[in-house]
Amino acid sequence: MWTLLIVLLVIWLGLSVLGFVVKGLLWLAVLGIVLFLATLVFGFLRRGRSKV
């Protein structure tokens, strides 16, 4: 589970960087940031729930 979350975070971060580097792909950067944050929140929620 944690491996999948880390892989997704790396992919979203890569999409964000690609979106900022390539002009005209700002939408890709925004999408990457949103997905990165959503994955982080999901990971923290799953981690908090599994300890109980």
mmCIF file of the N, C-alpha and C atoms, coordinates in Angstrom:
data_MODEL
# 
_entry.id   MODEL 
# 
loop_
_atom_site.group_PDB 
_atom_site.id 
_atom_site.type_symbol 
_atom_site.label_atom_id 
_atom_site.label_alt_id 
_atom_site.label_comp_id 
_atom_site.label_asym_id 
_atom_site.label_entity_id 
_atom_site.label_seq_id 
_atom_site.pdbx_PDB_ins_code 
_atom_site.Cartn_x 
_atom_site.Cartn_y 
_atom_site.Cartn_z 
_atom_site.occupancy 
_atom_site.B_iso_or_equiv 
_atom_site.pdbx_formal_charge 
_atom_site.auth_seq_id 
_atom_site.auth_comp_id 
_atom_site.auth_asym_id 
_atom_site.auth_atom_id 
_atom_site.pdbx_PDB_model_num 
ATOM 1   N N  . MET A 1 1  ? 0.824  -1.197 0.000   1.00 0.00 ? 1  MET A N  1 
ATOM 2   C CA . MET A 1 1  ? 0.000  0.000  0.000   1.00 0.00 ? 1  MET A CA 1 
ATOM 3   C C  . MET A 1 1  ? 0.863  1.254  0.000   1.00 0.00 ? 1  MET A C  1 
ATOM 4   N N  . TRP A 1 2  ? 1.869  1.278  0.893   1.00 0.00 ? 2  TRP A N  1 
ATOM 5   C CA . TRP A 1 2  ? 2.727  2.465  0.971   1.00 0.00 ? 2  TRP A CA 1 
ATOM 6   C C  . TRP A 1 2  ? 3.559  2.640  -0.294  1.00 0.00 ? 2  TRP A C  1 
ATOM 7   N N  . THR A 1 3  ? 3.948  1.534  -0.891  1.00 0.00 ? 3  THR A N  1 
ATOM 8   C CA . THR A 1 3  ? 4.715  1.619  -2.136  1.00 0.00 ? 3  THR A CA 1 
ATOM 9   C C  . THR A 1 3  ? 3.881  2.270  -3.234  1.00 0.00 ? 3  THR A C  1 
ATOM 10  N N  . LEU A 1 4  ? 2.631  1.883  -3.320  1.00 0.00 ? 4  LEU A N  1 
ATOM 11  C CA . LEU A 1 4  ? 1.738  2.468  -4.319  1.00 0.00 ? 4  LEU A CA 1 
ATOM 12  C C  . LEU A 1 4  ? 1.567  3.967  -4.090  1.00 0.00 ? 4  LEU A C  1 
ATOM 13  N N  . LEU A 1 5  ? 1.394  4.373  -2.835  1.00 0.00 ? 5  LEU A N  1 
ATOM 14  C CA . LEU A 1 5  ? 1.241  5.800  -2.538  1.00 0.00 ? 5  LEU A CA 1 
ATOM 15  C C  . LEU A 1 5  ? 2.497  6.583  -2.904  1.00 0.00 ? 5  LEU A C  1 
ATOM 16  N N  . ILE A 1 6  ? 3.648  6.037  -2.614  1.00 0.00 ? 6  ILE A N  1 
ATOM 17  C CA . ILE A 1 6  ? 4.904  6.724  -2.941  1.00 0.00 ? 6  ILE A CA 1 
ATOM 18  C C  . ILE A 1 6  ? 5.072  6.836  -4.449  1.00 0.00 ? 6  ILE A C  1 
ATOM 19  N N  . VAL A 1 7  ? 4.752  5.771  -5.166  1.00 0.00 ? 7  VAL A N  1 
ATOM 20  C CA . VAL A 1 7  ? 4.847  5.800  -6.631  1.00 0.00 ? 7  VAL A CA 1 
ATOM 21  C C  . VAL A 1 7  ? 3.901  6.847  -7.203  1.00 0.00 ? 7  VAL A C  1 
ATOM 22  N N  . LEU A 1 8  ? 2.672  6.902  -6.689  1.00 0.00 ? 8  LEU A N  1 
ATOM 23  C CA . LEU A 1 8  ? 1.717  7.906  -7.164  1.00 0.00 ? 8  LEU A CA 1 
ATOM 24  C C  . LEU A 1 8  ? 2.200  9.319  -6.869  1.00 0.00 ? 8  LEU A C  1 
ATOM 25  N N  . LEU A 1 9  ? 2.760  9.532  -5.685  1.00 0.00 ? 9  LEU A N  1 
ATOM 26  C CA . LEU A 1 9  ? 3.274  10.860 -5.349  1.00 0.00 ? 9  LEU A CA 1 
ATOM 27  C C  . LEU A 1 9  ? 4.393  11.279 -6.299  1.00 0.00 ? 9  LEU A C  1 
ATOM 28  N N  . VAL A 1 10 ? 5.268  10.349 -6.634  1.00 0.00 ? 10 VAL A N  1 
ATOM 29  C CA . VAL A 1 10 ? 6.362  10.659 -7.565  1.00 0.00 ? 10 VAL A CA 1 
ATOM 30  C C  . VAL A 1 10 ? 5.807  10.979 -8.954  1.00 0.00 ? 10 VAL A C  1 
ATOM 31  N N  . ILE A 1 11 ? 4.805  10.224 -9.387  1.00 0.00 ? 11 ILE A N  1 
ATOM 32  C CA . ILE A 1 11 ? 4.206  10.474 -10.704 1.00 0.00 ? 11 ILE A CA 1 
ATOM 33  C C  . ILE A 1 11 ? 3.542  11.844 -10.736 1.00 0.00 ? 11 ILE A C  1 
ATOM 34  N N  . TRP A 1 12 ? 2.769  12.176 -9.699  1.00 0.00 ? 12 TRP A N  1 
ATOM 35  C CA . TRP A 1 12 ? 2.087  13.473 -9.664  1.00 0.00 ? 12 TRP A CA 1 
ATOM 36  C C  . TRP A 1 12 ? 3.091  14.613 -9.614  1.00 0.00 ? 12 TRP A C  1 
ATOM 37  N N  . LEU A 1 13 ? 4.171  14.428 -8.854  1.00 0.00 ? 13 LEU A N  1 
ATOM 38  C CA . LEU A 1 13 ? 5.203  15.455 -8.787  1.00 0.00 ? 13 LEU A CA 1 
ATOM 39  C C  . LEU A 1 13 ? 5.868  15.647 -10.151 1.00 0.00 ? 13 LEU A C  1 
ATOM 40  N N  . GLY A 1 14 ? 6.118  14.554 -10.841 1.00 0.00 ? 14 GLY A N  1 
ATOM 41  C CA . GLY A 1 14 ? 6.704  14.633 -12.189 1.00 0.00 ? 14 GLY A CA 1 
ATOM 42  C C  . GLY A 1 14 ? 5.787  15.346 -13.165 1.00 0.00 ? 14 GLY A C  1 
ATOM 43  N N  . LEU A 1 15 ? 4.487  15.063 -13.092 1.00 0.00 ? 15 LEU A N  1 
ATOM 44  C CA . LEU A 1 15 ? 3.540  15.752 -13.972 1.00 0.00 ? 15 LEU A CA 1 
ATOM 45  C C  . LEU A 1 15 ? 3.497  17.238 -13.679 1.00 0.00 ? 15 LEU A C  1 
ATOM 46  N N  . SER A 1 16 ? 3.584  17.592 -12.404 1.00 0.00 ? 16 SER A N  1 
ATOM 47  C CA . SER A 1 16 ? 3.577  19.011 -12.042 1.00 0.00 ? 16 SER A CA 1 
ATOM 48  C C  . SER A 1 16 ? 4.795  19.728 -12.603 1.00 0.00 ? 16 SER A C  1 
ATOM 49  N N  . VAL A 1 17 ? 5.945  19.136 -12.440 1.00 0.00 ? 17 VAL A N  1 
ATOM 50  C CA . VAL A 1 17 ? 7.180  19.749 -12.952 1.00 0.00 ? 17 VAL A CA 1 
ATOM 51  C C  . VAL A 1 17 ? 7.115  19.854 -14.472 1.00 0.00 ? 17 VAL A C  1 
ATOM 52  N N  . LEU A 1 18 ? 6.648  18.812 -15.134 1.00 0.00 ? 18 LEU A N  1 
ATOM 53  C CA . LEU A 1 18 ? 6.529  18.836 -16.592 1.00 0.00 ? 18 LEU A CA 1 
ATOM 54  C C  . LEU A 1 18 ? 5.574  19.939 -17.041 1.00 0.00 ? 18 LEU A C  1 
ATOM 55  N N  . GLY A 1 19 ? 4.485  20.102 -16.307 1.00 0.00 ? 19 GLY A N  1 
ATOM 56  C CA . GLY A 1 19 ? 3.523  21.145 -16.652 1.00 0.00 ? 19 GLY A CA 1 
ATOM 57  C C  . GLY A 1 19 ? 4.092  22.545 -16.510 1.00 0.00 ? 19 GLY A C  1 
ATOM 58  N N  . PHE A 1 20 ? 4.949  22.760 -15.510 1.00 0.00 ? 20 PHE A N  1 
ATOM 59  C CA . PHE A 1 20 ? 5.558  24.078 -15.340 1.00 0.00 ? 20 PHE A CA 1 
ATOM 60  C C  . PHE A 1 20 ? 6.691  24.317 -16.338 1.00 0.00 ? 20 PHE A C  1 
ATOM 61  N N  . VAL A 1 21 ? 7.394  23.259 -16.744 1.00 0.00 ? 21 VAL A N  1 
ATOM 62  C CA . VAL A 1 21 ? 8.529  23.408 -17.652 1.00 0.00 ? 21 VAL A CA 1 
ATOM 63  C C  . VAL A 1 21 ? 8.049  23.674 -19.084 1.00 0.00 ? 21 VAL A C  1 
ATOM 64  N N  . VAL A 1 22 ? 7.055  22.924 -19.527 1.00 0.00 ? 22 VAL A N  1 
ATOM 65  C CA . VAL A 1 22 ? 6.562  23.060 -20.894 1.00 0.00 ? 22 VAL A CA 1 
ATOM 66  C C  . VAL A 1 22 ? 5.477  24.135 -20.919 1.00 0.00 ? 22 VAL A C  1 
ATOM 67  N N  . LYS A 1 23 ? 5.726  25.177 -21.681 1.00 0.00 ? 23 LYS A N  1 
ATOM 68  C CA . LYS A 1 23 ? 4.746  26.260 -21.772 1.00 0.00 ? 23 LYS A CA 1 
ATOM 69  C C  . LYS A 1 23 ? 3.470  25.734 -22.426 1.00 0.00 ? 23 LYS A C  1 
ATOM 70  N N  . GLY A 1 24 ? 2.358  26.180 -21.931 1.00 0.00 ? 24 GLY A N  1 
ATOM 71  C CA . GLY A 1 24 ? 1.079  25.744 -22.470 1.00 0.00 ? 24 GLY A CA 1 
ATOM 72  C C  . GLY A 1 24 ? 0.504  24.531 -21.767 1.00 0.00 ? 24 GLY A C  1 
ATOM 73  N N  . LEU A 1 25 ? 1.269  23.947 -20.849 1.00 0.00 ? 25 LEU A N  1 
ATOM 74  C CA . LEU A 1 25 ? 0.766  22.793 -20.121 1.00 0.00 ? 25 LEU A CA 1 
ATOM 75  C C  . LEU A 1 25 ? 0.547  23.130 -18.648 1.00 0.00 ? 25 LEU A C  1 
ATOM 76  N N  . LEU A 1 26 ? 0.137  24.350 -18.400 1.00 0.00 ? 26 LEU A N  1 
ATOM 77  C CA . LEU A 1 26 ? -0.112 24.764 -17.022 1.00 0.00 ? 26 LEU A CA 1 
ATOM 78  C C  . LEU A 1 26 ? -1.232 23.940 -16.400 1.00 0.00 ? 26 LEU A C  1 
ATOM 79  N N  . TRP A 1 27 ? -2.203 23.521 -17.210 1.00 0.00 ? 27 TRP A N  1 
ATOM 80  C CA . TRP A 1 27 ? -3.287 22.681 -16.702 1.00 0.00 ? 27 TRP A CA 1 
ATOM 81  C C  . TRP A 1 27 ? -2.747 21.368 -16.157 1.00 0.00 ? 27 TRP A C  1 
ATOM 82  N N  . LEU A 1 28 ? -1.682 20.854 -16.784 1.00 0.00 ? 28 LEU A N  1 
ATOM 83  C CA . LEU A 1 28 ? -1.070 19.603 -16.319 1.00 0.00 ? 28 LEU A CA 1 
ATOM 84  C C  . LEU A 1 28 ? -0.404 19.810 -14.968 1.00 0.00 ? 28 LEU A C  1 
ATOM 85  N N  . ALA A 1 29 ? 0.207  20.974 -14.778 1.00 0.00 ? 29 ALA A N  1 
ATOM 86  C CA . ALA A 1 29 ? 0.833  21.287 -13.491 1.00 0.00 ? 29 ALA A CA 1 
ATOM 87  C C  . ALA A 1 29 ? -0.224 21.382 -12.398 1.00 0.00 ? 29 ALA A C  1 
ATOM 88  N N  . VAL A 1 30 ? -1.324 22.052 -12.698 1.00 0.00 ? 30 VAL A N  1 
ATOM 89  C CA . VAL A 1 30 ? -2.397 22.187 -11.714 1.00 0.00 ? 30 VAL A CA 1 
ATOM 90  C C  . VAL A 1 30 ? -2.990 20.819 -11.379 1.00 0.00 ? 30 VAL A C  1 
ATOM 91  N N  . LEU A 1 31 ? -3.210 20.001 -12.386 1.00 0.00 ? 31 LEU A N  1 
ATOM 92  C CA . LEU A 1 31 ? -3.736 18.657 -12.166 1.00 0.00 ? 31 LEU A CA 1 
ATOM 93  C C  . LEU A 1 31 ? -2.775 17.829 -11.319 1.00 0.00 ? 31 LEU A C  1 
ATOM 94  N N  . GLY A 1 32 ? -1.484 17.920 -11.613 1.00 0.00 ? 32 GLY A N  1 
ATOM 95  C CA . GLY A 1 32 ? -0.483 17.188 -10.847 1.00 0.00 ? 32 GLY A CA 1 
ATOM 96  C C  . GLY A 1 32 ? -0.455 17.611 -9.388  1.00 0.00 ? 32 GLY A C  1 
ATOM 97  N N  . ILE A 1 33 ? -0.562 18.912 -9.137  1.00 0.00 ? 33 ILE A N  1 
ATOM 98  C CA . ILE A 1 33 ? -0.556 19.411 -7.754  1.00 0.00 ? 33 ILE A CA 1 
ATOM 99  C C  . ILE A 1 33 ? -1.806 18.932 -7.011  1.00 0.00 ? 33 ILE A C  1 
ATOM 100 N N  . VAL A 1 34 ? -2.955 19.005 -7.655  1.00 0.00 ? 34 VAL A N  1 
ATOM 101 C CA . VAL A 1 34 ? -4.198 18.567 -7.016  1.00 0.00 ? 34 VAL A CA 1 
ATOM 102 C C  . VAL A 1 34 ? -4.142 17.075 -6.695  1.00 0.00 ? 34 VAL A C  1 
ATOM 103 N N  . LEU A 1 35 ? -3.680 16.269 -7.632  1.00 0.00 ? 35 LEU A N  1 
ATOM 104 C CA . LEU A 1 35 ? -3.587 14.834 -7.395  1.00 0.00 ? 35 LEU A CA 1 
ATOM 105 C C  . LEU A 1 35 ? -2.541 14.507 -6.336  1.00 0.00 ? 35 LEU A C  1 
ATOM 106 N N  . PHE A 1 36 ? -1.437 15.252 -6.307  1.00 0.00 ? 36 PHE A N  1 
ATOM 107 C CA . PHE A 1 36 ? -0.402 15.061 -5.293  1.00 0.00 ? 36 PHE A CA 1 
ATOM 108 C C  . PHE A 1 36 ? -0.985 15.314 -3.904  1.00 0.00 ? 36 PHE A C  1 
ATOM 109 N N  . LEU A 1 37 ? -1.689 16.423 -3.743  1.00 0.00 ? 37 LEU A N  1 
ATOM 110 C CA . LEU A 1 37 ? -2.284 16.753 -2.444  1.00 0.00 ? 37 LEU A CA 1 
ATOM 111 C C  . LEU A 1 37 ? -3.362 15.747 -2.050  1.00 0.00 ? 37 LEU A C  1 
ATOM 112 N N  . ALA A 1 38 ? -4.170 15.316 -3.008  1.00 0.00 ? 38 ALA A N  1 
ATOM 113 C CA . ALA A 1 38 ? -5.210 14.329 -2.711  1.00 0.00 ? 38 ALA A CA 1 
ATOM 114 C C  . ALA A 1 38 ? -4.600 13.006 -2.267  1.00 0.00 ? 38 ALA A C  1 
ATOM 115 N N  . THR A 1 39 ? -3.516 12.598 -2.892  1.00 0.00 ? 39 THR A N  1 
ATOM 116 C CA . THR A 1 39 ? -2.848 11.363 -2.514  1.00 0.00 ? 39 THR A CA 1 
ATOM 117 C C  . THR A 1 39 ? -2.234 11.483 -1.124  1.00 0.00 ? 39 THR A C  1 
ATOM 118 N N  . LEU A 1 40 ? -1.656 12.638 -0.814  1.00 0.00 ? 40 LEU A N  1 
ATOM 119 C CA . LEU A 1 40 ? -1.110 12.854 0.525   1.00 0.00 ? 40 LEU A CA 1 
ATOM 120 C C  . LEU A 1 40 ? -2.203 12.760 1.588   1.00 0.00 ? 40 LEU A C  1 
ATOM 121 N N  . VAL A 1 41 ? -3.322 13.420 1.349   1.00 0.00 ? 41 VAL A N  1 
ATOM 122 C CA . VAL A 1 41 ? -4.428 13.382 2.311   1.00 0.00 ? 41 VAL A CA 1 
ATOM 123 C C  . VAL A 1 41 ? -4.934 11.949 2.470   1.00 0.00 ? 41 VAL A C  1 
ATOM 124 N N  . PHE A 1 42 ? -5.097 11.248 1.375   1.00 0.00 ? 42 PHE A N  1 
ATOM 125 C CA . PHE A 1 42 ? -5.542 9.859  1.426   1.00 0.00 ? 42 PHE A CA 1 
ATOM 126 C C  . PHE A 1 42 ? -4.569 8.997  2.230   1.00 0.00 ? 42 PHE A C  1 
ATOM 127 N N  . GLY A 1 43 ? -3.281 9.203  2.006   1.00 0.00 ? 43 GLY A N  1 
ATOM 128 C CA . GLY A 1 43 ? -2.271 8.435  2.738   1.00 0.00 ? 43 GLY A CA 1 
ATOM 129 C C  . GLY A 1 43 ? -2.300 8.722  4.223   1.00 0.00 ? 43 GLY A C  1 
ATOM 130 N N  . PHE A 1 44 ? -2.444 9.986  4.592   1.00 0.00 ? 44 PHE A N  1 
ATOM 131 C CA . PHE A 1 44 ? -2.504 10.334 6.014   1.00 0.00 ? 44 PHE A CA 1 
ATOM 132 C C  . PHE A 1 44 ? -3.762 9.777  6.669   1.00 0.00 ? 44 PHE A C  1 
ATOM 133 N N  . LEU A 1 45 ? -4.881 9.806  5.960   1.00 0.00 ? 45 LEU A N  1 
ATOM 134 C CA . LEU A 1 45 ? -6.120 9.264  6.510   1.00 0.00 ? 45 LEU A CA 1 
ATOM 135 C C  . LEU A 1 45 ? -6.025 7.755  6.696   1.00 0.00 ? 45 LEU A C  1 
ATOM 136 N N  . ARG A 1 46 ? -5.448 7.074  5.728   1.00 0.00 ? 46 ARG A N  1 
ATOM 137 C CA . ARG A 1 46 ? -5.285 5.618  5.838   1.00 0.00 ? 46 ARG A CA 1 
ATOM 138 C C  . ARG A 1 46 ? -4.322 5.256  6.957   1.00 0.00 ? 46 ARG A C  1 
ATOM 139 N N  . ARG A 1 47 ? -3.258 6.035  7.110   1.00 0.00 ? 47 ARG A N  1 
ATOM 140 C CA . ARG A 1 47 ? -2.282 5.770  8.166   1.00 0.00 ? 47 ARG A CA 1 
ATOM 141 C C  . ARG A 1 47 ? -2.897 5.970  9.535   1.00 0.00 ? 47 ARG A C  1 
ATOM 142 N N  . GLY A 1 48 ? -3.658 7.023  9.698   1.00 0.00 ? 48 GLY A N  1 
ATOM 143 C CA . GLY A 1 48 ? -4.297 7.315  10.977  1.00 0.00 ? 48 GLY A CA 1 
ATOM 144 C C  . GLY A 1 48 ? -5.338 6.267  11.337  1.00 0.00 ? 48 GLY A C  1 
ATOM 145 N N  . ARG A 1 49 ? -6.036 5.754  10.359  1.00 0.00 ? 49 ARG A N  1 
ATOM 146 C CA . ARG A 1 49 ? -7.080 4.771  10.608  1.00 0.00 ? 49 ARG A CA 1 
ATOM 147 C C  . ARG A 1 49 ? -6.492 3.393  10.900  1.00 0.00 ? 49 ARG A C  1 
ATOM 148 N N  . SER A 1 50 ? -5.359 3.050  10.296  1.00 0.00 ? 50 SER A N  1 
ATOM 149 C CA . SER A 1 50 ? -4.791 1.723  10.492  1.00 0.00 ? 50 SER A CA 1 
ATOM 150 C C  . SER A 1 50 ? -4.166 1.546  11.864  1.00 0.00 ? 50 SER A C  1 
ATOM 151 N N  . LYS A 1 51 ? -3.800 2.635  12.541  1.00 0.00 ? 51 LYS A N  1 
ATOM 152 C CA . LYS A 1 51 ? -3.195 2.532  13.876  1.00 0.00 ? 51 LYS A CA 1 
ATOM 153 C C  . LYS A 1 51 ? -4.225 2.233  14.950  1.00 0.00 ? 51 LYS A C  1 
ATOM 154 N N  . VAL A 1 52 ? -5.490 2.528  14.681  1.00 0.00 ? 52 VAL A N  1 
ATOM 155 C CA . VAL A 1 52 ? -6.537 2.348  15.701  1.00 0.00 ? 52 VAL A CA 1 
ATOM 156 C C  . VAL A 1 52 ? -6.972 0.920  15.766  1.00 0.00 ? 52 VAL A C  1 
# 
